[in-house]
């Protein structure tokens, strides 16, 4: 019988084929893994929660990150305590449609035909008012207990009611239009909005309501919801994607001046929720959910797990990440990702080496460097002007006599006793003591935030629409001026007093002698310490990031938030600052050599 014997060549071919097949298999796995992972990445930010009902839900309020209340047509009230996994229907005792619900210690719901429900000891108590007016919105300004609360309700035909949880009384309102929403920041300050561009405001708890101006082009728009976020910010949404914002104005307050912002949609918006003065969600028709993180400057449309064309009627965020939203046809959604889809979340950029990262970061850091130089140059110029002025004040010989009483002389006669003071020197000393003995960081915050609160708006004074920019220049100038004043004063006092006397003997006035004789020499003497102060001014400019100015340090922080390259980022920022300060130091040394007074000093080369 013949037997086939495998040759070594045949065995090598088998091994090669096996290796090729193995390599191809590994390559296939490597190629397929990313596609599998990408399929697992969620492309929605709001998880759909089946409610087993087609009831129209009209409002939702989050009690905390896992608990919420929902109200809807037919008196339906649902509650969840497990992030929406299960919903328990509570007996409301009414069949009227419930339009809104608010929670502060206890939930309060309102609805058609004057329906008001307050939950006491686990039971919904009917506190309805004897009116046929439908109630659309409720806002609990404060709730200590039933009988000690401030609850405000708005409704049809311009009706507003205020109550303590037991009884509710109508307030006098200057309109008869439906008021679709009401929101109170505290017991005194509140806003209400309605059909036809109506905006009402009160600063005395509703004892008086007055109409507020509507932005141009919005006078016929139906406003559907208002959110009084804080004492410095409020928002309104309405039909056709209307989104209005009101910021605190020193001369009038909050809620008087409104500005329209583009929401990025033309769908009717019906409900608002916010977790800060700038982070606001809005929902509306055709499943619209949108988020702004900069107070309306830009919007991102969010995605639902189940596509829907239903009207979304309510949203309530428990915190910056978790929240609930509801709509018609029994729609309920929940998020733990602030509504942002996993696939849309920003990821850290990947760089193979430092040079790739430097190419990416350089343009942004250059913008920060330019912004830094803008405030530094003005700080140097204005600081020097302040320093020279204060130095002259400190060295002036002006004395003003002020009678403080009488004294008896050796001859027995009474003479007027005078106290001599120098107002310019006193002012200069107070100024330098204040700015040299308080932190520059606190000065930045006081000038930018503190002065604005009492009505000092630098954008109106200097006609520059960037308050952080102006505040940074003012803070640097005032602070540097105090230090430069002491430096220049020391230079003035280093000039022999005989030169002042010589100038005055030539017929020059005090100011002329200072201008033509003393100051030219004093400035040349103090160039080295002035150079140090200018370098410190450049470095201190980094504190401007605390008031939101986009200088070099702030740009570095923004880069780290995107790239997570802390070492490389701060290393580049250090190099940028070093380049500026080293150049400035070298320039000052050159100026010092060229302006050196012959015969003054030790004469060594610098």
MIZADO-346337 format. One record per residue (C-alpha): residue in three letters; chain; x, y, z. Coordinates in Angstrom, 3 decimals, padded with zeros to 6 digits. Layout:
resn,chain,x,y,z
ala,A,X,Y,Z;
...
END
This chain:
resn,chain,x,y,z
unk,A,000.000,000.000,000.000;
unk,A,001.339,003.409,-000.960;
unk,A,001.651,006.003,001.838;
unk,A,001.926,009.714,001.149;
unk,A,004.700,011.332,003.156;
unk,A,004.527,015.088,003.910;
unk,A,007.676,016.859,002.886;
unk,A,009.234,019.666,004.971;
unk,A,008.204,022.093,002.254;
unk,A,004.550,021.124,002.580;
unk,A,004.683,021.559,006.356;
unk,A,006.139,025.058,005.958;
unk,A,003.310,025.976,003.619;
unk,A,000.755,024.814,006.166;
unk,A,002.398,026.867,008.898;
unk,A,002.496,029.936,006.669;
unk,A,-001.168,029.553,005.802;
unk,A,-002.035,029.166,009.489;
unk,A,-000.067,032.300,010.347;
unk,A,-001.797,034.277,007.584;
unk,A,-005.207,033.098,008.745;
unk,A,-004.321,033.997,012.368;
unk,A,-003.086,037.484,011.409;
unk,A,-006.219,038.118,009.359;
unk,A,-008.385,036.966,012.254;
unk,A,-006.612,039.290,014.686;
unk,A,-006.893,042.196,012.230;
unk,A,-010.594,041.477,011.811;
unk,A,-011.061,041.562,015.590;
unk,A,-009.136,044.843,015.876;
unk,A,-011.174,046.414,013.094;
unk,A,-014.486,045.135,014.419;
unk,A,-014.003,046.154,018.056;
unk,A,-014.413,049.910,017.458;
unk,A,-017.583,049.313,015.471;
unk,A,-019.019,047.172,018.253;
unk,A,-018.138,049.795,020.853;
unk,A,-019.643,052.545,018.746;
unk,A,-022.873,050.619,018.500;
unk,A,-022.991,050.386,022.296;
unk,A,-022.567,054.148,022.689;
unk,A,-025.930,055.702,023.496;
unk,A,-027.104,058.293,021.015;
unk,A,-029.676,059.854,023.330;
unk,A,-029.581,061.785,026.579;
unk,A,-033.122,061.195,027.861;
unk,A,-034.263,057.667,028.767;
unk,A,-037.867,056.785,027.958;
unk,A,-039.942,055.568,030.918;
unk,A,-043.089,053.613,029.967;
unk,A,-046.062,054.944,031.914;
unk,A,-048.660,052.408,030.705;
unk,A,-051.076,055.241,030.013;
unk,A,-051.929,057.643,027.208;
unk,A,-052.954,060.382,029.641;
unk,A,-051.670,063.829,028.797;
unk,A,-049.154,064.869,031.436;
unk,A,-048.993,068.619,031.955;
unk,A,-046.232,069.239,034.511;
unk,A,-043.513,067.588,036.575;
unk,A,-041.509,068.677,039.615;
unk,A,-038.399,066.901,040.893;
unk,A,-038.245,066.415,044.650;
unk,A,-034.656,065.173,044.429;
unk,A,-032.516,063.175,041.997;
unk,A,-034.699,060.050,042.342;
unk,A,-038.148,061.365,043.327;
unk,A,-040.637,063.386,041.306;
unk,A,-044.320,064.281,040.992;
unk,A,-046.311,064.343,037.744;
unk,A,-049.781,065.799,037.148;
unk,A,-052.044,065.477,034.132;
unk,A,-055.522,065.415,032.677;
unk,A,-058.412,063.977,034.678;
unk,A,-056.837,064.769,038.037;
unk,A,-054.008,062.265,037.564;
unk,A,-051.112,062.502,040.043;
unk,A,-048.152,060.122,039.826;
unk,A,-045.116,059.802,042.078;
unk,A,-041.792,058.000,041.760;
unk,A,-039.056,057.493,044.327;
unk,A,-036.731,055.294,042.255;
unk,A,-035.748,057.471,039.285;
unk,A,-038.894,056.590,037.373;
unk,A,-038.590,052.797,037.453;
unk,A,-041.988,052.596,039.132;
unk,A,-044.790,055.135,039.341;
unk,A,-047.544,055.123,041.932;
unk,A,-050.821,056.895,041.210;
unk,A,-052.150,058.873,044.139;
unk,A,-055.804,059.636,044.812;
unk,A,-056.276,063.313,044.024;
unk,A,-059.989,063.370,044.746;
unk,A,-060.680,065.503,041.651;
unk,A,-061.392,064.876,037.983;
unk,A,-060.435,068.302,036.643;
unk,A,-057.298,068.556,034.548;
unk,A,-054.267,069.425,036.681;
unk,A,-052.017,071.904,034.898;
unk,A,-049.042,072.509,037.200;
unk,A,-047.322,071.333,040.364;
unk,A,-044.586,072.800,042.559;
unk,A,-042.662,071.380,045.499;
unk,A,-041.036,073.036,048.493;
unk,A,-041.352,070.815,051.523;
unk,A,-044.761,069.686,050.271;
unk,A,-046.251,069.528,046.750;
unk,A,-049.012,071.874,045.635;
unk,A,-050.973,071.223,042.420;
unk,A,-053.410,073.474,040.522;
unk,A,-055.830,072.882,037.675;
unk,A,-059.037,073.749,035.905;
unk,A,-062.057,075.371,037.591;
unk,A,-060.043,076.833,040.426;
unk,A,-058.621,073.492,041.592;
unk,A,-055.923,073.714,044.285;
unk,A,-054.551,070.604,045.999;
unk,A,-052.124,070.637,048.946;
unk,A,-050.604,067.378,050.183;
unk,A,-050.805,067.177,053.962;
unk,A,-049.699,064.104,055.958;
unk,A,-049.685,061.912,052.857;
unk,A,-053.167,062.968,051.717;
unk,A,-054.177,065.471,049.045;
unk,A,-056.405,068.131,050.596;
unk,A,-058.710,070.099,048.333;
unk,A,-058.149,073.846,048.848;
unk,A,-059.940,074.913,045.664;
unk,A,-061.250,078.453,045.382;
unk,A,-064.797,079.305,044.424;
unk,A,-064.122,080.382,040.870;
unk,A,-064.638,078.972,037.433;
unk,A,-061.310,080.326,036.270;
unk,A,-058.777,077.730,035.188;
unk,A,-055.486,077.854,037.080;
unk,A,-052.351,077.320,034.996;
unk,A,-049.305,077.760,037.224;
unk,A,-048.175,077.626,040.851;
unk,A,-045.035,078.906,042.568;
unk,A,-044.188,078.250,046.218;
unk,A,-042.097,081.188,047.367;
unk,A,-041.804,079.873,050.940;
unk,A,-043.341,077.023,052.886;
unk,A,-042.824,076.482,056.611;
unk,A,-046.091,074.693,057.262;
unk,A,-049.715,074.910,056.250;
unk,A,-050.854,078.315,057.443;
unk,A,-047.349,079.761,057.229;
unk,A,-046.509,079.813,053.550;
unk,A,-046.432,082.050,050.500;
unk,A,-047.974,080.307,047.503;
unk,A,-048.752,082.185,044.286;
unk,A,-051.052,080.932,041.525;
unk,A,-051.853,082.383,038.096;
unk,A,-054.686,081.551,035.757;
unk,A,-057.233,082.629,033.191;
unk,A,-058.484,086.165,032.624;
unk,A,-055.491,087.727,034.385;
unk,A,-056.131,086.075,037.732;
unk,A,-053.444,085.777,040.423;
unk,A,-054.030,084.312,043.880;
unk,A,-051.863,084.273,046.990;
unk,A,-052.316,081.921,049.913;
unk,A,-050.804,080.245,052.957;
unk,A,-051.815,076.684,052.086;
unk,A,-055.256,076.956,053.656;
unk,A,-056.897,080.007,052.136;
unk,A,-056.207,081.845,048.901;
unk,A,-057.097,085.421,048.030;
unk,A,-057.247,087.176,044.675;
unk,A,-054.710,089.913,043.971;
unk,A,-055.276,093.026,041.919;
unk,A,-053.846,092.577,038.420;
unk,A,-053.784,095.257,035.667;
unk,A,-054.591,092.812,032.808;
unk,A,-057.363,090.417,031.839;
unk,A,-055.239,088.168,029.630;
unk,A,-054.561,084.528,030.515;
unk,A,-051.466,084.328,032.728;
unk,A,-049.828,081.044,031.790;
unk,A,-046.975,081.002,034.288;
unk,A,-045.860,082.582,037.551;
unk,A,-042.484,082.374,039.341;
unk,A,-041.290,083.845,042.641;
unk,A,-037.677,084.120,043.751;
unk,A,-038.641,084.977,047.346;
unk,A,-041.699,086.210,049.211;
unk,A,-041.541,089.652,047.614;
unk,A,-040.088,089.359,044.093;
unk,A,-042.120,087.621,041.395;
unk,A,-042.914,087.548,037.678;
unk,A,-045.927,086.387,035.696;
unk,A,-046.331,085.984,031.924;
unk,A,-049.197,085.298,029.576;
unk,A,-050.737,085.547,026.145;
unk,A,-050.130,088.538,023.902;
unk,A,-046.628,089.305,025.216;
unk,A,-047.802,090.129,028.738;
unk,A,-045.072,090.390,031.404;
unk,A,-046.017,091.388,034.955;
unk,A,-043.751,091.964,037.935;
unk,A,-044.025,092.618,041.639;
unk,A,-041.526,093.589,044.319;
unk,A,-043.923,093.583,047.291;
unk,A,-045.320,090.064,047.327;
unk,A,-048.083,090.792,044.857;
unk,A,-049.683,093.735,046.635;
unk,A,-049.028,095.644,043.425;
unk,A,-048.426,094.187,039.974;
unk,A,-047.136,096.285,037.088;
unk,A,-046.578,095.535,033.422;
unk,A,-043.011,095.282,032.140;
unk,A,-041.770,096.279,028.701;
unk,A,-041.720,093.521,026.097;
unk,A,-038.824,093.310,023.599;
unk,A,-039.481,094.667,020.138;
unk,A,-041.345,092.178,017.951;
unk,A,-042.627,090.105,020.907;
unk,A,-045.749,092.103,021.797;
unk,A,-048.119,089.553,020.216;
unk,A,-046.239,086.398,021.276;
unk,A,-047.805,084.012,023.762;
unk,A,-045.434,083.505,026.687;
unk,A,-045.824,080.035,028.207;
unk,A,-043.375,079.833,031.106;
unk,A,-041.228,082.105,033.279;
unk,A,-038.327,081.112,035.526;
unk,A,-037.056,083.490,038.218;
unk,A,-033.634,081.865,038.662;
unk,A,-032.005,084.322,041.067;
unk,A,-031.989,087.968,042.039;
unk,A,-029.860,088.680,038.951;
unk,A,-031.407,086.492,036.232;
unk,A,-034.829,085.480,034.875;
unk,A,-036.023,083.708,031.702;
unk,A,-039.183,083.435,029.591;
unk,A,-040.118,080.998,026.801;
unk,A,-043.032,081.152,024.385;
unk,A,-044.381,080.347,020.956;
unk,A,-042.178,080.063,017.872;
unk,A,-039.054,079.295,019.901;
unk,A,-039.177,082.560,021.842;
unk,A,-036.481,082.768,024.523;
unk,A,-036.085,085.946,026.604;
unk,A,-033.546,086.774,029.290;
unk,A,-033.502,089.518,031.895;
unk,A,-030.345,090.389,033.802;
unk,A,-029.931,092.628,036.816;
unk,A,-029.736,096.315,035.941;
unk,A,-028.274,098.598,038.634;
unk,A,-030.698,101.421,037.915;
unk,A,-033.917,099.337,037.758;
unk,A,-033.291,095.814,039.095;
unk,A,-034.374,092.491,037.616;
unk,A,-037.294,091.763,035.283;
unk,A,-037.662,095.241,033.786;
unk,A,-035.400,094.895,030.768;
unk,A,-035.661,091.808,028.530;
unk,A,-033.564,090.698,025.589;
unk,A,-034.520,088.080,022.982;
unk,A,-032.068,085.253,022.267;
unk,A,-032.154,082.701,019.466;
unk,A,-033.137,079.283,020.831;
unk,A,-032.216,077.507,017.605;
unk,A,-035.794,076.294,017.015;
unk,A,-039.105,077.690,015.786;
unk,A,-041.158,075.185,017.803;
unk,A,-043.392,076.485,020.584;
unk,A,-041.560,076.238,023.916;
unk,A,-043.714,075.429,026.946;
unk,A,-041.581,074.772,030.013;
unk,A,-038.303,075.846,031.630;
unk,A,-035.966,074.459,034.255;
unk,A,-032.572,075.646,035.419;
unk,A,-029.790,074.695,037.825;
unk,A,-027.790,077.938,037.679;
unk,A,-028.077,081.458,036.311;
unk,A,-026.747,080.260,032.937;
unk,A,-027.686,076.559,032.645;
unk,A,-031.283,076.370,031.397;
unk,A,-033.382,073.642,029.720;
unk,A,-036.505,074.299,027.634;
unk,A,-039.016,071.839,026.149;
unk,A,-041.896,072.198,023.735;
unk,A,-043.721,071.017,020.630;
unk,A,-042.664,068.055,018.470;
unk,A,-040.447,066.557,021.149;
unk,A,-038.220,069.623,021.388;
unk,A,-035.642,069.612,024.201;
unk,A,-032.893,072.222,024.191;
unk,A,-030.137,073.228,026.612;
unk,A,-028.115,076.398,027.008;
unk,A,-025.104,076.578,029.316;
unk,A,-024.334,080.248,028.722;
unk,A,-027.630,081.926,029.450;
unk,A,-028.970,081.825,025.897;
unk,A,-025.784,082.527,023.969;
unk,A,-025.911,079.084,022.353;
unk,A,-028.276,076.102,022.431;
unk,A,-027.841,072.367,021.935;
unk,A,-030.837,070.302,020.828;
unk,A,-031.056,067.155,022.966;
unk,A,-032.120,063.653,021.942;
unk,A,-034.828,061.393,023.372;
unk,A,-034.537,057.604,023.519;
unk,A,-037.899,057.296,021.755;
unk,A,-038.568,059.737,018.947;
unk,A,-041.849,061.553,019.410;
unk,A,-043.834,064.360,017.865;
unk,A,-045.832,064.841,021.056;
unk,A,-045.868,068.128,022.887;
unk,A,-043.456,068.078,025.817;
unk,A,-045.179,070.074,028.531;
unk,A,-042.939,070.011,031.580;
unk,A,-039.341,069.634,032.694;
unk,A,-037.748,069.723,036.141;
unk,A,-034.052,069.260,036.884;
unk,A,-033.167,068.055,040.384;
unk,A,-029.540,069.068,039.930;
unk,A,-027.073,069.752,037.119;
unk,A,-027.208,066.109,035.941;
unk,A,-030.515,064.475,036.857;
unk,A,-034.042,065.460,035.916;
unk,A,-037.454,064.489,034.539;
unk,A,-039.575,065.667,031.627;
unk,A,-043.143,064.822,030.632;
unk,A,-045.501,065.373,027.741;
unk,A,-048.760,064.453,026.136;
unk,A,-049.714,060.858,025.345;
unk,A,-048.167,059.588,028.591;
unk,A,-044.590,060.551,027.706;
unk,A,-042.071,060.479,030.603;
unk,A,-038.282,060.718,030.329;
unk,A,-035.407,060.694,032.820;
unk,A,-031.759,061.706,032.554;
unk,A,-028.621,061.255,034.640;
unk,A,-026.367,062.946,032.079;
unk,A,-027.906,066.450,031.988;
unk,A,-029.711,065.286,028.843;
unk,A,-026.498,064.943,026.836;
unk,A,-026.096,061.728,024.847;
unk,A,-023.048,059.604,025.595;
unk,A,-022.053,059.828,021.944;
unk,A,-022.202,063.630,022.138;
unk,A,-020.152,064.022,025.293;
unk,A,-016.801,065.663,024.629;
unk,A,-013.780,063.420,024.964;
unk,A,-010.186,064.343,025.585;
unk,A,-008.185,064.923,022.430;
unk,A,-005.263,062.554,021.847;
unk,A,-001.821,063.804,020.816;
unk,A,001.124,061.616,019.884;
unk,A,003.734,064.035,021.142;
unk,A,004.261,067.461,022.652;
unk,A,004.791,069.185,019.308;
unk,A,001.381,068.075,018.021;
unk,A,-000.180,069.432,021.199;
unk,A,001.760,072.682,020.929;
unk,A,000.475,073.203,017.375;
unk,A,-003.065,072.698,018.632;
unk,A,-002.751,074.864,021.749;
unk,A,-000.649,077.728,020.370;
unk,A,-003.482,079.670,018.640;
unk,A,-005.653,079.646,021.775;
unk,A,-002.737,080.610,024.014;
unk,A,-001.761,083.371,021.586;
unk,A,-005.277,084.777,021.886;
unk,A,-004.862,084.688,025.648;
unk,A,-001.470,086.392,025.410;
unk,A,-002.926,089.173,023.253;
unk,A,-005.754,089.615,025.759;
unk,A,-003.176,089.753,028.561;
unk,A,-001.119,092.400,026.773;
unk,A,-004.230,094.516,026.232;
unk,A,-004.767,094.922,029.958;
unk,A,-001.051,095.031,030.810;
unk,A,-000.277,097.925,028.461;
unk,A,-003.142,100.000,029.811;
unk,A,-002.224,098.994,033.349;
unk,A,001.367,100.183,032.841;
unk,A,000.351,103.512,031.289;
unk,A,-002.426,104.377,033.732;
unk,A,-000.472,102.989,036.686;
unk,A,002.505,105.205,035.817;
unk,A,000.271,108.265,035.521;
unk,A,-001.284,107.523,038.908;
unk,A,002.140,106.829,040.404;
unk,A,003.676,110.094,039.232;
unk,A,000.681,112.089,040.453;
unk,A,000.640,110.470,043.882;
unk,A,004.424,110.765,044.230;
unk,A,004.178,114.523,043.653;
unk,A,001.314,114.679,046.169;
unk,A,003.461,112.870,048.728;
unk,A,006.435,115.230,048.328;
unk,A,004.630,118.531,047.982;
unk,A,005.216,121.105,050.717;
unk,A,001.669,122.428,050.665;
unk,A,000.425,123.198,054.155;
unk,A,-003.036,124.499,054.948;
unk,A,-003.501,126.072,058.393;
unk,A,-006.657,125.143,060.276;
unk,A,-007.563,126.962,063.536;
unk,A,-008.037,124.509,066.384;
unk,A,-008.048,126.832,069.389;
unk,A,-006.080,129.425,071.273;
unk,A,-002.786,129.445,073.126;
unk,A,-001.142,131.955,075.491;
unk,A,002.280,133.269,074.543;
unk,A,005.193,134.240,076.742;
unk,A,004.037,137.828,076.542;
unk,A,000.715,136.859,078.111;
unk,A,-001.290,137.464,074.938;
unk,A,-003.658,134.869,073.414;
unk,A,-002.864,133.633,069.931;
unk,A,-004.783,131.457,067.517;
unk,A,-003.440,127.895,067.452;
unk,A,-003.309,126.278,064.004;
unk,A,-003.054,122.685,062.829;
unk,A,-001.200,122.476,059.520;
unk,A,-002.169,119.674,057.168;
unk,A,-001.464,118.686,053.578;
unk,A,-004.659,117.314,051.913;
unk,A,-002.802,115.999,048.871;
unk,A,-000.318,114.091,051.021;
unk,A,-003.105,112.706,053.197;
unk,A,-005.015,111.499,050.125;
unk,A,-001.908,109.926,048.585;
unk,A,-001.012,108.140,051.826;
unk,A,-004.548,106.784,052.261;
unk,A,-004.585,105.589,048.650;
unk,A,-001.250,103.773,048.786;
unk,A,-002.003,102.259,052.199;
unk,A,-005.321,100.903,050.946;
unk,A,-004.057,099.301,047.737;
unk,A,-000.734,098.088,049.146;
unk,A,-002.309,096.425,052.186;
unk,A,-005.200,094.552,050.561;
unk,A,-004.987,091.502,048.251;
unk,A,-005.080,092.232,044.539;
unk,A,-007.479,089.318,044.057;
unk,A,-009.990,090.950,046.414;
unk,A,-009.552,094.242,044.556;
unk,A,-010.424,092.480,041.280;
unk,A,-013.573,090.973,042.801;
unk,A,-014.634,094.196,044.512;
unk,A,-014.212,096.335,041.403;
unk,A,-015.919,093.855,039.062;
unk,A,-018.740,092.515,041.231;
unk,A,-019.035,094.827,044.229;
unk,A,-019.138,098.162,042.422;
unk,A,-021.509,096.772,039.792;
unk,A,-023.965,095.751,042.495;
unk,A,-024.266,099.332,043.738;
unk,A,-024.842,100.687,040.226;
unk,A,-021.342,101.466,038.917;
unk,A,-021.350,099.914,035.436;
unk,A,-018.041,100.617,033.692;
unk,A,-019.386,099.531,030.288;
unk,A,-021.655,102.582,030.290;
unk,A,-018.901,104.897,031.513;
unk,A,-016.228,103.821,029.016;
unk,A,-018.621,102.698,026.232;
unk,A,-016.905,099.307,025.958;
unk,A,-019.172,096.245,025.904;
unk,A,-016.831,094.025,027.943;
unk,A,-017.105,094.635,031.656;
unk,A,-014.427,092.103,032.620;
unk,A,-011.922,093.829,030.312;
unk,A,-012.552,097.273,031.804;
unk,A,-012.578,095.929,035.370;
unk,A,-009.229,094.201,034.830;
unk,A,-007.615,097.397,033.514;
unk,A,-008.953,099.456,036.411;
unk,A,-007.847,096.934,039.047;
unk,A,-004.323,096.594,037.621;
unk,A,-003.932,100.343,037.138;
unk,A,-005.083,101.288,040.635;
unk,A,-002.976,098.604,042.297;
unk,A,000.183,099.261,040.279;
unk,A,-000.238,102.996,040.703;
unk,A,000.056,102.618,044.483;
unk,A,003.357,100.727,044.212;
unk,A,004.766,102.991,041.516;
unk,A,003.910,106.015,043.668;
unk,A,006.208,104.784,046.440;
unk,A,008.970,103.965,043.953;
unk,A,008.832,107.373,042.290;
unk,A,008.573,109.127,045.666;
unk,A,011.835,107.508,046.740;
unk,A,013.436,108.747,043.512;
unk,A,012.249,112.295,044.129;
unk,A,013.586,112.285,047.681;
unk,A,016.937,110.959,046.424;
unk,A,017.488,114.216,044.523;
unk,A,019.411,116.720,046.697;
unk,A,017.136,119.400,048.103;
unk,A,019.518,122.032,046.764;
unk,A,018.295,121.365,043.238;
unk,A,014.770,122.343,044.203;
unk,A,016.115,125.478,045.854;
unk,A,018.237,126.278,042.791;
unk,A,015.252,125.930,040.492;
unk,A,013.094,128.134,042.660;
unk,A,015.883,130.740,042.861;
unk,A,015.895,130.852,039.043;
unk,A,012.259,131.919,039.102;
unk,A,010.700,128.540,038.347;
unk,A,007.512,127.604,040.141;
unk,A,007.289,124.450,042.226;
unk,A,005.495,122.597,039.420;
unk,A,008.009,123.785,036.797;
unk,A,010.938,122.760,038.989;
unk,A,009.429,119.313,039.473;
unk,A,008.720,118.962,035.755;
unk,A,012.026,120.166,034.308;
unk,A,014.589,119.411,037.028;
unk,A,013.486,116.915,039.679;
unk,A,011.262,114.410,037.813;
unk,A,013.620,113.752,034.841;
unk,A,016.338,112.743,037.304;
unk,A,014.022,110.865,039.678;
unk,A,012.550,108.707,036.908;
unk,A,016.024,107.743,035.679;
unk,A,017.025,106.738,039.189;
unk,A,014.004,104.490,039.783;
unk,A,014.036,102.649,036.451;
unk,A,015.304,099.371,038.048;
unk,A,012.541,099.138,040.688;
unk,A,009.993,100.330,038.120;
unk,A,011.086,097.464,035.888;
unk,A,010.427,095.020,038.720;
unk,A,006.985,096.509,039.265;
unk,A,006.126,096.206,035.571;
unk,A,007.146,092.542,035.620;
unk,A,004.936,092.017,038.679;
unk,A,002.083,093.720,036.860;
unk,A,002.363,091.239,033.990;
unk,A,002.332,088.309,036.411;
unk,A,-000.518,089.761,038.468;
unk,A,-002.630,090.083,035.329;
unk,A,-003.229,086.321,035.603;
unk,A,-005.725,087.055,038.400;
unk,A,-008.075,088.534,035.809;
unk,A,-009.324,085.026,035.053;
unk,A,-011.290,085.154,038.332;
unk,A,-013.667,087.738,036.861;
unk,A,-014.106,085.869,033.573;
unk,A,-011.584,087.737,031.425;
unk,A,-010.115,085.460,028.735;
unk,A,-006.430,086.175,029.382;
unk,A,-003.578,083.669,029.177;
unk,A,-004.260,081.762,032.397;
unk,A,-007.952,081.353,031.623;
unk,A,-007.136,080.047,028.151;
unk,A,-004.864,077.496,029.799;
unk,A,-007.694,076.339,032.058;
unk,A,-010.001,075.995,029.058;
unk,A,-007.395,073.937,027.207;
unk,A,-007.034,071.561,030.157;
unk,A,-010.820,071.100,030.246;
unk,A,-010.667,069.929,026.615;
unk,A,-007.368,068.054,026.445;
unk,A,-006.623,067.052,030.069;
unk,A,-002.960,067.828,029.344;
unk,A,-002.153,069.598,032.611;
unk,A,001.648,069.346,032.450;
unk,A,001.988,070.436,028.835;
unk,A,-000.598,073.222,029.158;
unk,A,000.809,074.895,032.246;
unk,A,004.308,074.396,030.861;
unk,A,003.370,076.372,027.756;
unk,A,001.645,079.035,029.843;
unk,A,004.823,079.412,031.897;
unk,A,006.868,079.832,028.722;
unk,A,004.499,082.465,027.381;
unk,A,004.697,084.477,030.606;
unk,A,008.481,084.055,030.703;
unk,A,008.813,085.327,027.136;
unk,A,006.889,088.493,028.037;
unk,A,008.578,089.211,031.362;
unk,A,012.098,088.408,030.129;
unk,A,011.620,090.702,027.151;
unk,A,010.309,093.438,029.412;
unk,A,013.203,092.992,031.877;
unk,A,015.761,093.150,029.075;
unk,A,014.148,096.279,027.679;
unk,A,014.192,097.970,031.096;
unk,A,017.872,097.097,031.564;
unk,A,018.629,098.667,028.186;
unk,A,016.703,101.811,029.128;
unk,A,018.541,101.912,032.462;
unk,A,021.948,101.822,030.744;
unk,A,021.009,104.513,028.249;
unk,A,019.556,106.861,030.846;
unk,A,022.106,106.357,033.606;
unk,A,023.178,109.600,035.260;
unk,A,026.991,109.934,035.063;
unk,A,028.656,109.840,038.441;
unk,A,025.607,108.384,040.195;
unk,A,025.874,104.894,041.667;
unk,A,028.768,102.427,041.735;
unk,A,029.369,102.583,037.998;
unk,A,029.324,098.818,037.354;
unk,A,028.014,097.471,034.081;
unk,A,024.538,096.027,034.118;
END
